[in-house]
Structure formats: C-alpha cells, structure tokens
C-alpha cells in the first residue's frame, strides 16, 4: 500500500512572535484515493475561480 502525506504550516512556532500557529495535513491511503481527492480539489478550485460560488460559500468549504 502506498501512503501519501501532505502537510502545511502557517506562522512561526514561537510564542514571542506569533500567538497562533496552524499545522494541517492530509493523508491518503493509496494512489486511487489521492487522485480522487485531487480531481475534487481541481473542480472546486475552477468553480471558485470562475465565480460559481460567492465569497461566503468559499469560506464554508465547497468540497464537502
């Protein structure tokens, strides 16, 4: 089985400079699952880019 892990962080892990640090990530259990979510992401990104959703809907997450 292939395991795909994607992670991202925002801010500096240092209370002196930033009070909040955000770390998130995705784990996919196999290439098929990763490819499926990639297609969903690209579809949502195109819909947002071409104005299909309002700003409020974008903030709520169009991939649900």
Secondary structure, DSSP 4 states (H G I P E B T S, - for coil): --EEEEEEEES-S-TTT-S--EEEEEEEESHHHHHHHHHHHHHHHHHHHTTSS-HHHHHH-TT-
